[in-house]
């Protein structure tokens, strides 16, 4: 079975600092500090590996502190195809407020990735991709790379017959969505705010979000998933649209929940599930992740039990 491919060009070591409550301008005493090798594509790969699917992680790492990534991928059986360059992979700070359950992110600048390093990582990705492959392009880009990077990689992958799943924001998302229909990603996963940025207007109601998502689908994107936080997510394909709502969930950490949703979406696409069952799978991955620290899923039976409780409503 060909592995699912993930590309992470701006990975990070996520350092989560647990606080009783976060009060801006005050002195805080940390209750715990935990570090995890992360980045959107890495998190997606971890969840897919936990689910039992073959996955290869590709991207760029700083060789000076690559050990946590190397260990994580070895433990989970993820094929490590990262290109390593001199320097340190960035560290992102996550301030977890135990009282509210909210997480405040402080994302630091990434490695300076030169063009030849991007070429090397892209060559690995394209060499592994083939007709029907699923390739996840996820996360921010280092400041040294242009916003058109994902657009260009997606077009090359489509030329090889691969299905590209894009989870990005800002300029990289806008550039990828502005391309001609024959070079668009197969699937995208914006959140409400990211969809508002693309649509150029506030999306105050579920109907507004649905209309904007249909605009993406009608441009030629086969699958559109819009995450809505506690309200769940919308999923659209050529066959229709559904609104999936998660069960009540005890929140340990919101870090990586969106990445888990992407992993569930990809797992559903990989297994050829219906749109409704894909929505259940994606929401179950996200809800299961909320109850855990780090980029890991609980055992498969627990995720399947959550999926059975996800409410899915067909939309007209």
C-alpha positions as protocol buffer text, in pm:
chain_id: "A"
residue {
  index: 1
  type: UNK
  ca { x: 0 y: 0 z: 0 }
}
residue {
  index: 2
  type: UNK
  ca { x: 145 y: 339 z: -99 }
}
residue {
  index: 3
  type: UNK
  ca { x: 201 y: 567 z: 197 }
}
residue {
  index: 4
  type: UNK
  ca { x: 10 y: 887 z: 254 }
}
residue {
  index: 5
  type: UNK
  ca { x: 252 y: 1178 z: 216 }
}
residue {
  index: 6
  type: UNK
  ca { x: 276 y: 1487 z: 436 }
}
residue {
  index: 7
  type: UNK
  ca { x: 484 y: 1798 z: 367 }
}
residue {
  index: 8
  type: UNK
  ca { x: 592 y: 2022 z: 658 }
}
residue {
  index: 9
  type: UNK
  ca { x: 821 y: 2305 z: 551 }
}
residue {
  index: 10
  type: UNK
  ca { x: 804 y: 2496 z: 881 }
}
residue {
  index: 11
  type: UNK
  ca { x: 796 y: 2235 z: 1160 }
}
residue {
  index: 12
  type: UNK
  ca { x: 828 y: 2325 z: 1526 }
}
residue {
  index: 13
  type: UNK
  ca { x: 893 y: 2185 z: 1869 }
}
residue {
  index: 14
  type: UNK
  ca { x: 571 y: 2271 z: 2052 }
}
residue {
  index: 15
  type: UNK
  ca { x: 641 y: 2363 z: 2412 }
}
residue {
  index: 16
  type: UNK
  ca { x: 318 y: 2367 z: 2613 }
}
residue {
  index: 17
  type: UNK
  ca { x: 321 y: 2563 z: 2940 }
}
residue {
  index: 18
  type: UNK
  ca { x: 27 y: 2474 z: 3167 }
}
residue {
  index: 19
  type: UNK
  ca { x: -112 y: 2761 z: 3379 }
}
residue {
  index: 20
  type: UNK
  ca { x: -395 y: 2774 z: 3629 }
}
residue {
  index: 21
  type: UNK
  ca { x: -523 y: 3075 z: 3434 }
}
residue {
  index: 22
  type: UNK
  ca { x: -370 y: 3321 z: 3189 }
}
residue {
  index: 23
  type: UNK
  ca { x: -391 y: 3686 z: 3294 }
}
residue {
  index: 24
  type: UNK
  ca { x: -209 y: 3923 z: 3053 }
}
residue {
  index: 25
  type: UNK
  ca { x: 42 y: 4146 z: 3226 }
}
residue {
  index: 26
  type: UNK
  ca { x: 70 y: 3923 z: 3534 }
}
residue {
  index: 27
  type: UNK
  ca { x: 341 y: 3694 z: 3669 }
}
residue {
  index: 28
  type: UNK
  ca { x: 249 y: 3326 z: 3633 }
}
residue {
  index: 29
  type: UNK
  ca { x: 372 y: 3003 z: 3786 }
}
residue {
  index: 30
  type: UNK
  ca { x: 378 y: 2716 z: 3540 }
}
residue {
  index: 31
  type: UNK
  ca { x: 214 y: 2395 z: 3664 }
}
residue {
  index: 32
  type: UNK
  ca { x: 383 y: 2183 z: 3398 }
}
residue {
  index: 33
  type: UNK
  ca { x: 590 y: 2215 z: 3083 }
}
residue {
  index: 34
  type: UNK
  ca { x: 578 y: 1960 z: 2803 }
}
residue {
  index: 35
  type: UNK
  ca { x: 752 y: 1951 z: 2466 }
}
residue {
  index: 36
  type: UNK
  ca { x: 645 y: 1768 z: 2151 }
}
residue {
  index: 37
  type: UNK
  ca { x: 790 y: 1753 z: 1803 }
}
residue {
  index: 38
  type: UNK
  ca { x: 523 y: 1908 z: 1585 }
}
residue {
  index: 39
  type: UNK
  ca { x: 415 y: 2120 z: 1293 }
}
residue {
  index: 40
  type: UNK
  ca { x: 89 y: 2063 z: 1107 }
}
residue {
  index: 41
  type: UNK
  ca { x: 214 y: 1798 z: 866 }
}
residue {
  index: 42
  type: UNK
  ca { x: 397 y: 1614 z: 1143 }
}
residue {
  index: 43
  type: UNK
  ca { x: 83 y: 1615 z: 1359 }
}
residue {
  index: 44
  type: UNK
  ca { x: -127 y: 1483 z: 1070 }
}
residue {
  index: 45
  type: UNK
  ca { x: 128 y: 1208 z: 1006 }
}
residue {
  index: 46
  type: UNK
  ca { x: 124 y: 1105 z: 1373 }
}
residue {
  index: 47
  type: UNK
  ca { x: -255 y: 1069 z: 1381 }
}
residue {
  index: 48
  type: UNK
  ca { x: -259 y: 870 z: 1057 }
}
residue {
  index: 49
  type: UNK
  ca { x: 11 y: 639 z: 1189 }
}
residue {
  index: 50
  type: UNK
  ca { x: -185 y: 591 z: 1513 }
}
residue {
  index: 51
  type: UNK
  ca { x: -484 y: 490 z: 1300 }
}
residue {
  index: 52
  type: UNK
  ca { x: -269 y: 224 z: 1134 }
}
residue {
  index: 53
  type: UNK
  ca { x: -213 y: 381 z: 793 }
}
residue {
  index: 54
  type: UNK
  ca { x: 124 y: 393 z: 618 }
}
residue {
  index: 55
  type: UNK
  ca { x: 258 y: 748 z: 608 }
}
residue {
  index: 56
  type: UNK
  ca { x: 577 y: 925 z: 504 }
}
residue {
  index: 57
  type: UNK
  ca { x: 670 y: 1266 z: 645 }
}
residue {
  index: 58
  type: UNK
  ca { x: 866 y: 1503 z: 422 }
}
residue {
  index: 59
  type: UNK
  ca { x: 995 y: 1854 z: 487 }
}
residue {
  index: 60
  type: UNK
  ca { x: 1289 y: 2045 z: 633 }
}
residue {
  index: 61
  type: UNK
  ca { x: 1444 y: 2007 z: 980 }
}
residue {
  index: 62
  type: UNK
  ca { x: 1731 y: 2183 z: 1154 }
}
residue {
  index: 63
  type: UNK
  ca { x: 1995 y: 1921 z: 1225 }
}
residue {
  index: 64
  type: UNK
  ca { x: 2093 y: 2080 z: 1558 }
}
residue {
  index: 65
  type: UNK
  ca { x: 1771 y: 1973 z: 1733 }
}
residue {
  index: 66
  type: UNK
  ca { x: 1624 y: 1709 z: 1503 }
}
residue {
  index: 67
  type: UNK
  ca { x: 1641 y: 1432 z: 1765 }
}
residue {
  index: 68
  type: UNK
  ca { x: 1282 y: 1473 z: 1897 }
}
residue {
  index: 69
  type: UNK
  ca { x: 1146 y: 1442 z: 1543 }
}
residue {
  index: 70
  type: UNK
  ca { x: 1366 y: 1144 z: 1461 }
}
residue {
  index: 71
  type: UNK
  ca { x: 1255 y: 967 z: 1779 }
}
residue {
  index: 72
  type: UNK
  ca { x: 885 y: 1046 z: 1727 }
}
residue {
  index: 73
  type: UNK
  ca { x: 880 y: 914 z: 1371 }
}
residue {
  index: 74
  type: UNK
  ca { x: 1072 y: 600 z: 1467 }
}
residue {
  index: 75
  type: UNK
  ca { x: 831 y: 528 z: 1755 }
}
residue {
  index: 76
  type: UNK
  ca { x: 524 y: 567 z: 1534 }
}
residue {
  index: 77
  type: UNK
  ca { x: 662 y: 390 z: 1228 }
}
residue {
  index: 78
  type: UNK
  ca { x: 646 y: 700 z: 1009 }
}
residue {
  index: 79
  type: UNK
  ca { x: 886 y: 697 z: 714 }
}
residue {
  index: 80
  type: UNK
  ca { x: 1128 y: 985 z: 786 }
}
residue {
  index: 81
  type: UNK
  ca { x: 1205 y: 1160 z: 459 }
}
residue {
  index: 82
  type: UNK
  ca { x: 1292 y: 1501 z: 600 }
}
residue {
  index: 83
  type: UNK
  ca { x: 1581 y: 1699 z: 456 }
}
residue {
  index: 84
  type: UNK
  ca { x: 1811 y: 1820 z: 734 }
}
residue {
  index: 85
  type: UNK
  ca { x: 2004 y: 2147 z: 716 }
}
residue {
  index: 86
  type: UNK
  ca { x: 2234 y: 2325 z: 966 }
}
residue {
  index: 87
  type: UNK
  ca { x: 2053 y: 2519 z: 1237 }
}
residue {
  index: 88
  type: UNK
  ca { x: 1768 y: 2468 z: 1481 }
}
residue {
  index: 89
  type: UNK
  ca { x: 1403 y: 2398 z: 1410 }
}
residue {
  index: 90
  type: UNK
  ca { x: 1193 y: 2669 z: 1576 }
}
residue {
  index: 91
  type: UNK
  ca { x: 1017 y: 2630 z: 1910 }
}
residue {
  index: 92
  type: UNK
  ca { x: 654 y: 2742 z: 1944 }
}
residue {
  index: 93
  type: UNK
  ca { x: 511 y: 2830 z: 2285 }
}
residue {
  index: 94
  type: UNK
  ca { x: 160 y: 2717 z: 2381 }
}
residue {
  index: 95
  type: UNK
  ca { x: 14 y: 2873 z: 2697 }
}
residue {
  index: 96
  type: UNK
  ca { x: -263 y: 2644 z: 2822 }
}
residue {
  index: 97
  type: UNK
  ca { x: -518 y: 2805 z: 3055 }
}
residue {
  index: 98
  type: UNK
  ca { x: -654 y: 2519 z: 3270 }
}
residue {
  index: 99
  type: UNK
  ca { x: -949 y: 2728 z: 3387 }
}
residue {
  index: 100
  type: UNK
  ca { x: -1087 y: 2807 z: 3041 }
}
residue {
  index: 101
  type: UNK
  ca { x: -925 y: 2531 z: 2838 }
}
residue {
  index: 102
  type: UNK
  ca { x: -801 y: 2793 z: 2588 }
}
residue {
  index: 103
  type: UNK
  ca { x: -452 y: 2786 z: 2439 }
}
residue {
  index: 104
  type: UNK
  ca { x: -256 y: 3099 z: 2348 }
}
residue {
  index: 105
  type: UNK
  ca { x: 1 y: 3038 z: 2074 }
}
residue {
  index: 106
  type: UNK
  ca { x: 331 y: 3223 z: 2036 }
}
residue {
  index: 107
  type: UNK
  ca { x: 486 y: 3107 z: 1708 }
}
residue {
  index: 108
  type: UNK
  ca { x: 854 y: 3189 z: 1656 }
}
residue {
  index: 109
  type: UNK
  ca { x: 1027 y: 3244 z: 1320 }
}
residue {
  index: 110
  type: UNK
  ca { x: 1132 y: 2932 z: 1135 }
}
residue {
  index: 111
  type: UNK
  ca { x: 1453 y: 2821 z: 967 }
}
residue {
  index: 112
  type: UNK
  ca { x: 1584 y: 3012 z: 667 }
}
residue {
  index: 113
  type: UNK
  ca { x: 1513 y: 2758 z: 394 }
}
residue {
  index: 114
  type: UNK
  ca { x: 1720 y: 2827 z: 79 }
}
residue {
  index: 115
  type: UNK
  ca { x: 1583 y: 2742 z: -270 }
}
residue {
  index: 116
  type: UNK
  ca { x: 1805 y: 2436 z: -312 }
}
residue {
  index: 117
  type: UNK
  ca { x: 1672 y: 2287 z: 13 }
}
residue {
  index: 118
  type: UNK
  ca { x: 1314 y: 2341 z: -104 }
}
residue {
  index: 119
  type: UNK
  ca { x: 1410 y: 2174 z: -432 }
}
residue {
  index: 120
  type: UNK
  ca { x: 1546 y: 1873 z: -242 }
}
residue {
  index: 121
  type: UNK
  ca { x: 1235 y: 1832 z: -25 }
}
residue {
  index: 122
  type: UNK
  ca { x: 1006 y: 1877 z: -325 }
}
residue {
  index: 123
  type: UNK
  ca { x: 1203 y: 1617 z: -522 }
}
residue {
  index: 124
  type: UNK
  ca { x: 1150 y: 1362 z: -243 }
}
residue {
  index: 125
  type: UNK
  ca { x: 776 y: 1439 z: -239 }
}
residue {
  index: 126
  type: UNK
  ca { x: 734 y: 1415 z: -614 }
}
residue {
  index: 127
  type: UNK
  ca { x: 940 y: 1097 z: -633 }
}
residue {
  index: 128
  type: UNK
  ca { x: 708 y: 928 z: -382 }
}
residue {
  index: 129
  type: UNK
  ca { x: 383 y: 1059 z: -533 }
}
residue {
  index: 130
  type: UNK
  ca { x: 190 y: 873 z: -799 }
}
residue {
  index: 131
  type: UNK
  ca { x: -155 y: 838 z: -946 }
}
residue {
  index: 132
  type: UNK
  ca { x: -411 y: 838 z: -666 }
}
residue {
  index: 133
  type: UNK
  ca { x: -160 y: 925 z: -393 }
}
residue {
  index: 134
  type: UNK
  ca { x: -279 y: 1147 z: -110 }
}
residue {
  index: 135
  type: UNK
  ca { x: -39 y: 1431 z: -31 }
}
residue {
  index: 136
  type: UNK
  ca { x: -103 y: 1670 z: 260 }
}
residue {
  index: 137
  type: UNK
  ca { x: 54 y: 2018 z: 236 }
}
residue {
  index: 138
  type: UNK
  ca { x: 12 y: 2172 z: 579 }
}
residue {
  index: 139
  type: UNK
  ca { x: 115 y: 2466 z: 791 }
}
residue {
  index: 140
  type: UNK
  ca { x: 292 y: 2796 z: 750 }
}
residue {
  index: 141
  type: UNK
  ca { x: 590 y: 2862 z: 525 }
}
residue {
  index: 142
  type: UNK
  ca { x: 932 y: 2984 z: 638 }
}
residue {
  index: 143
  type: UNK
  ca { x: 977 y: 3353 z: 567 }
}
residue {
  index: 144
  type: UNK
  ca { x: 1236 y: 3278 z: 302 }
}
residue {
  index: 145
  type: UNK
  ca { x: 984 y: 3099 z: 80 }
}
residue {
  index: 146
  type: UNK
  ca { x: 727 y: 3280 z: -137 }
}
residue {
  index: 147
  type: UNK
  ca { x: 353 y: 3240 z: -72 }
}
residue {
  index: 148
  type: UNK
  ca { x: 317 y: 3066 z: -409 }
}
residue {
  index: 149
  type: UNK
  ca { x: 518 y: 2766 z: -281 }
}
residue {
  index: 150
  type: UNK
  ca { x: 217 y: 2545 z: -204 }
}
residue {
  index: 151
  type: UNK
  ca { x: 46 y: 2648 z: -527 }
}
residue {
  index: 152
  type: UNK
  ca { x: 346 y: 2537 z: -731 }
}
residue {
  index: 153
  type: UNK
  ca { x: 395 y: 2211 z: -538 }
}
residue {
  index: 154
  type: UNK
  ca { x: 22 y: 2129 z: -568 }
}
residue {
  index: 155
  type: UNK
  ca { x: 31 y: 2183 z: -944 }
}
residue {
  index: 156
  type: UNK
  ca { x: 326 y: 1947 z: -983 }
}
residue {
  index: 157
  type: UNK
  ca { x: 160 y: 1684 z: -767 }
}
residue {
  index: 158
  type: UNK
  ca { x: -159 y: 1706 z: -970 }
}
residue {
  index: 159
  type: UNK
  ca { x: 51 y: 1651 z: -1279 }
}
residue {
  index: 160
  type: UNK
  ca { x: 149 y: 1316 z: -1129 }
}
residue {
  index: 161
  type: UNK
  ca { x: -212 y: 1225 z: -1056 }
}
residue {
  index: 162
  type: UNK
  ca { x: -189 y: 1281 z: -681 }
}
residue {
  index: 163
  type: UNK
  ca { x: -475 y: 1415 z: -468 }
}
residue {
  index: 164
  type: UNK
  ca { x: -355 y: 1718 z: -275 }
}
residue {
  index: 165
  type: UNK
  ca { x: -506 y: 1810 z: 63 }
}
residue {
  index: 166
  type: UNK
  ca { x: -414 y: 2166 z: 163 }
}
residue {
  index: 167
  type: UNK
  ca { x: -431 y: 2308 z: 515 }
}
residue {
  index: 168
  type: UNK
  ca { x: -282 y: 2656 z: 504 }
}
residue {
  index: 169
  type: UNK
  ca { x: -379 y: 3016 z: 571 }
}
residue {
  index: 170
  type: UNK
  ca { x: -305 y: 3373 z: 461 }
}
residue {
  index: 171
  type: UNK
  ca { x: -98 y: 3428 z: 149 }
}
residue {
  index: 172
  type: UNK
  ca { x: -15 y: 3059 z: 81 }
}
residue {
  index: 173
  type: UNK
  ca { x: -386 y: 2966 z: 91 }
}
residue {
  index: 174
  type: UNK
  ca { x: -489 y: 3264 z: -122 }
}
residue {
  index: 175
  type: UNK
  ca { x: -224 y: 3184 z: -383 }
}
residue {
  index: 176
  type: UNK
  ca { x: -325 y: 2817 z: -400 }
}
residue {
  index: 177
  type: UNK
  ca { x: -693 y: 2907 z: -443 }
}
residue {
  index: 178
  type: UNK
  ca { x: -624 y: 3168 z: -713 }
}
residue {
  index: 179
  type: UNK
  ca { x: -474 y: 2916 z: -952 }
}
residue {
  index: 180
  type: UNK
  ca { x: -657 y: 2775 z: -1260 }
}
residue {
  index: 181
  type: UNK
  ca { x: -903 y: 2494 z: -1194 }
}
residue {
  index: 182
  type: UNK
  ca { x: -674 y: 2222 z: -1332 }
}
residue {
  index: 183
  type: UNK
  ca { x: -408 y: 2304 z: -1070 }
}
residue {
  index: 184
  type: UNK
  ca { x: -631 y: 2344 z: -762 }
}
residue {
  index: 185
  type: UNK
  ca { x: -592 y: 2118 z: -459 }
}
residue {
  index: 186
  type: UNK
  ca { x: -822 y: 1817 z: -440 }
}
residue {
  index: 187
  type: UNK
  ca { x: -932 y: 1914 z: -87 }
}
residue {
  index: 188
  type: UNK
  ca { x: -893 y: 2215 z: 142 }
}
residue {
  index: 189
  type: UNK
  ca { x: -960 y: 2261 z: 514 }
}
residue {
  index: 190
  type: UNK
  ca { x: -997 y: 2631 z: 608 }
}
residue {
  index: 191
  type: UNK
  ca { x: -1145 y: 2739 z: 937 }
}
residue {
  index: 192
  type: UNK
  ca { x: -1418 y: 3003 z: 944 }
}
residue {
  index: 193
  type: UNK
  ca { x: -1171 y: 3294 z: 974 }
}
residue {
  index: 194
  type: UNK
  ca { x: -956 y: 3166 z: 687 }
}
residue {
  index: 195
  type: UNK
  ca { x: -1265 y: 3122 z: 471 }
}
residue {
  index: 196
  type: UNK
  ca { x: -1372 y: 3479 z: 557 }
}
residue {
  index: 197
  type: UNK
  ca { x: -1033 y: 3604 z: 439 }
}
residue {
  index: 198
  type: UNK
  ca { x: -1076 y: 3425 z: 107 }
}
residue {
  index: 199
  type: UNK
  ca { x: -1437 y: 3536 z: 64 }
}
residue {
  index: 200
  type: UNK
  ca { x: -1356 y: 3895 z: 161 }
}
residue {
  index: 201
  type: UNK
  ca { x: -1653 y: 3925 z: 396 }
}
residue {
  index: 202
  type: UNK
  ca { x: -1772 y: 3826 z: 741 }
}
residue {
  index: 203
  type: UNK
  ca { x: -1947 y: 3488 z: 755 }
}
residue {
  index: 204
  type: UNK
  ca { x: -2180 y: 3541 z: 1049 }
}
residue {
  index: 205
  type: UNK
  ca { x: -2420 y: 3252 z: 1000 }
}
residue {
  index: 206
  type: UNK
  ca { x: -2388 y: 2887 z: 907 }
}
residue {
  index: 207
  type: UNK
  ca { x: -2564 y: 2975 z: 581 }
}
residue {
  index: 208
  type: UNK
  ca { x: -2295 y: 3233 z: 506 }
}
residue {
  index: 209
  type: UNK
  ca { x: -2021 y: 2977 z: 568 }
}
residue {
  index: 210
  type: UNK
  ca { x: -2199 y: 2721 z: 352 }
}
residue {
  index: 211
  type: UNK
  ca { x: -2237 y: 2967 z: 63 }
}
residue {
  index: 212
  type: UNK
  ca { x: -1868 y: 3058 z: 73 }
}
residue {
  index: 213
  type: UNK
  ca { x: -1765 y: 2692 z: 91 }
}
residue {
  index: 214
  type: UNK
  ca { x: -1984 y: 2618 z: -210 }
}
residue {
  index: 215
  type: UNK
  ca { x: -1795 y: 2892 z: -391 }
}
residue {
  index: 216
  type: UNK
  ca { x: -1473 y: 2696 z: -337 }
}
residue {
  index: 217
  type: UNK
  ca { x: -1634 y: 2369 z: -443 }
}
residue {
  index: 218
  type: UNK
  ca { x: -1780 y: 2528 z: -754 }
}
residue {
  index: 219
  type: UNK
  ca { x: -1434 y: 2651 z: -852 }
}
residue {
  index: 220
  type: UNK
  ca { x: -1330 y: 2288 z: -887 }
}
residue {
  index: 221
  type: UNK
  ca { x: -1215 y: 2171 z: -542 }
}
residue {
  index: 222
  type: UNK
  ca { x: -1355 y: 1822 z: -494 }
}
residue {
  index: 223
  type: UNK
  ca { x: -1379 y: 1828 z: -113 }
}
residue {
  index: 224
  type: UNK
  ca { x: -1412 y: 2132 z: 113 }
}
residue {
  index: 225
  type: UNK
  ca { x: -1405 y: 2100 z: 492 }
}
residue {
  index: 226
  type: UNK
  ca { x: -1461 y: 2410 z: 707 }
}
residue {
  index: 227
  type: UNK
  ca { x: -1382 y: 2373 z: 1077 }
}
residue {
  index: 228
  type: UNK
  ca { x: -1611 y: 2568 z: 1310 }
}
residue {
  index: 229
  type: UNK
  ca { x: -1465 y: 2499 z: 1654 }
}
residue {
  index: 230
  type: UNK
  ca { x: -1731 y: 2385 z: 1904 }
}
residue {
  index: 231
  type: UNK
  ca { x: -1991 y: 2393 z: 1624 }
}
residue {
  index: 232
  type: UNK
  ca { x: -1814 y: 2109 z: 1444 }
}
residue {
  index: 233
  type: UNK
  ca { x: -1743 y: 2135 z: 1072 }
}
residue {
  index: 234
  type: UNK
  ca { x: -1902 y: 2156 z: 730 }
}
residue {
  index: 235
  type: UNK
  ca { x: -1804 y: 1906 z: 462 }
}
residue {
  index: 236
  type: UNK
  ca { x: -1885 y: 1952 z: 94 }
}
residue {
  index: 237
  type: UNK
  ca { x: -1827 y: 1741 z: -214 }
}
residue {
  index: 238
  type: UNK
  ca { x: -1985 y: 1713 z: -556 }
}
residue {
  index: 239
  type: UNK
  ca { x: -2253 y: 1493 z: -401 }
}
residue {
  index: 240
  type: UNK
  ca { x: -2373 y: 1742 z: -141 }
}
residue {
  index: 241
  type: UNK
  ca { x: -2295 y: 1899 z: 193 }
}
residue {
  index: 242
  type: UNK
  ca { x: -2320 y: 1792 z: 557 }
}
residue {
  index: 243
  type: UNK
  ca { x: -2280 y: 1957 z: 897 }
}
residue {
  index: 244
  type: UNK
  ca { x: -2107 y: 1735 z: 1152 }
}
residue {
  index: 245
  type: UNK
  ca { x: -2129 y: 1815 z: 1524 }
}
residue {
  index: 246
  type: UNK
  ca { x: -1901 y: 1657 z: 1782 }
}
residue {
  index: 247
  type: UNK
  ca { x: -2014 y: 1506 z: 2112 }
}
residue {
  index: 248
  type: UNK
  ca { x: -1947 y: 1686 z: 2438 }
}
residue {
  index: 249
  type: UNK
  ca { x: -1578 y: 1638 z: 2504 }
}
residue {
  index: 250
  type: UNK
  ca { x: -1352 y: 1692 z: 2803 }
}
residue {
  index: 251
  type: UNK
  ca { x: -1080 y: 1925 z: 2677 }
}
residue {
  index: 252
  type: UNK
  ca { x: -726 y: 1859 z: 2791 }
}
residue {
  index: 253
  type: UNK
  ca { x: -556 y: 2054 z: 2512 }
}
residue {
  index: 254
  type: UNK
  ca { x: -675 y: 2212 z: 2187 }
}
residue {
  index: 255
  type: UNK
  ca { x: -323 y: 2191 z: 2039 }
}
residue {
  index: 256
  type: UNK
  ca { x: -332 y: 1984 z: 1721 }
}
residue {
  index: 257
  type: UNK
  ca { x: -710 y: 1935 z: 1712 }
}
residue {
  index: 258
  type: UNK
  ca { x: -737 y: 2096 z: 1369 }
}
residue {
  index: 259
  type: UNK
  ca { x: -454 y: 1876 z: 1246 }
}
residue {
  index: 260
  type: UNK
  ca { x: -634 y: 1569 z: 1381 }
}
residue {
  index: 261
  type: UNK
  ca { x: -944 y: 1675 z: 1186 }
}
residue {
  index: 262
  type: UNK
  ca { x: -733 y: 1693 z: 869 }
}
residue {
  index: 263
  type: UNK
  ca { x: -594 y: 1346 z: 945 }
}
residue {
  index: 264
  type: UNK
  ca { x: -947 y: 1209 z: 986 }
}
residue {
  index: 265
  type: UNK
  ca { x: -1050 y: 1368 z: 658 }
}
residue {
  index: 266
  type: UNK
  ca { x: -749 y: 1213 z: 484 }
}
residue {
  index: 267
  type: UNK
  ca { x: -819 y: 873 z: 643 }
}
residue {
  index: 268
  type: UNK
  ca { x: -1175 y: 892 z: 510 }
}
residue {
  index: 269
  type: UNK
  ca { x: -1054 y: 982 z: 161 }
}
residue {
  index: 270
  type: UNK
  ca { x: -795 y: 704 z: 174 }
}
residue {
  index: 271
  type: UNK
  ca { x: -1060 y: 448 z: 262 }
}
residue {
  index: 272
  type: UNK
  ca { x: -1315 y: 582 z: 12 }
}
residue {
  index: 273
  type: UNK
  ca { x: -1580 y: 658 z: 274 }
}
residue {
  index: 274
  type: UNK
  ca { x: -1898 y: 848 z: 197 }
}
residue {
  index: 275
  type: UNK
  ca { x: -1905 y: 1220 z: 273 }
}
residue {
  index: 276
  type: UNK
  ca { x: -2110 y: 1160 z: 590 }
}
residue {
  index: 277
  type: UNK
  ca { x: -1879 y: 886 z: 717 }
}
residue {
  index: 278
  type: UNK
  ca { x: -1573 y: 1094 z: 630 }
}
residue {
  index: 279
  type: UNK
  ca { x: -1723 y: 1376 z: 839 }
}
residue {
  index: 280
  type: UNK
  ca { x: -1776 y: 1136 z: 1130 }
}
residue {
  index: 281
  type: UNK
  ca { x: -1419 y: 1012 z: 1102 }
}
residue {
  index: 282
  type: UNK
  ca { x: -1275 y: 1365 z: 1093 }
}
residue {
  index: 283
  type: UNK
  ca { x: -1478 y: 1489 z: 1391 }
}
residue {
  index: 284
  type: UNK
  ca { x: -1396 y: 1175 z: 1588 }
}
residue {
  index: 285
  type: UNK
  ca { x: -1022 y: 1227 z: 1530 }
}
residue {
  index: 286
  type: UNK
  ca { x: -1051 y: 1590 z: 1645 }
}
residue {
  index: 287
  type: UNK
  ca { x: -1263 y: 1511 z: 1951 }
}
residue {
  index: 288
  type: UNK
  ca { x: -1034 y: 1225 z: 2050 }
}
residue {
  index: 289
  type: UNK
  ca { x: -731 y: 1452 z: 2023 }
}
residue {
  index: 290
  type: UNK
  ca { x: -889 y: 1715 z: 2250 }
}
residue {
  index: 291
  type: UNK
  ca { x: -867 y: 1473 z: 2541 }
}
residue {
  index: 292
  type: UNK
  ca { x: -493 y: 1414 z: 2502 }
}
residue {
  index: 293
  type: UNK
  ca { x: -162 y: 1601 z: 2504 }
}
residue {
  index: 294
  type: UNK
  ca { x: 64 y: 1584 z: 2202 }
}
residue {
  index: 295
  type: UNK
  ca { x: -3 y: 1468 z: 1847 }
}
residue {
  index: 296
  type: UNK
  ca { x: -148 y: 1126 z: 1926 }
}
residue {
  index: 297
  type: UNK
  ca { x: -482 y: 952 z: 1906 }
}
residue {
  index: 298
  type: UNK
  ca { x: -621 y: 717 z: 2170 }
}
residue {
  index: 299
  type: UNK
  ca { x: -665 y: 350 z: 2076 }
}
residue {
  index: 300
  type: UNK
  ca { x: -873 y: 286 z: 1765 }
}
residue {
  index: 301
  type: UNK
  ca { x: -1181 y: 143 z: 1945 }
}
residue {
  index: 302
  type: UNK
  ca { x: -1209 y: 466 z: 2145 }
}
residue {
  index: 303
  type: UNK
  ca { x: -1201 y: 677 z: 1828 }
}
residue {
  index: 304
  type: UNK
  ca { x: -1461 y: 452 z: 1663 }
}
residue {
  index: 305
  type: UNK
  ca { x: -1686 y: 487 z: 1967 }
}
residue {
  index: 306
  type: UNK
  ca { x: -1664 y: 867 z: 1940 }
}
residue {
  index: 307
  type: UNK
  ca { x: -1742 y: 850 z: 1567 }
}
residue {
  index: 308
  type: UNK
  ca { x: -2066 y: 668 z: 1646 }
}
residue {
  index: 309
  type: UNK
  ca { x: -2178 y: 968 z: 1854 }
}
residue {
  index: 310
  type: UNK
  ca { x: -2102 y: 1238 z: 1594 }
}
residue {
  index: 311
  type: UNK
  ca { x: -2423 y: 1392 z: 1461 }
}
residue {
  index: 312
  type: UNK
  ca { x: -2430 y: 1447 z: 1086 }
}
residue {
  index: 313
  type: UNK
  ca { x: -2700 y: 1653 z: 915 }
}
residue {
  index: 314
  type: UNK
  ca { x: -2743 y: 1675 z: 539 }
}
residue {
  index: 315
  type: UNK
  ca { x: -2772 y: 2032 z: 412 }
}
residue {
  index: 316
  type: UNK
  ca { x: -2984 y: 2141 z: 121 }
}
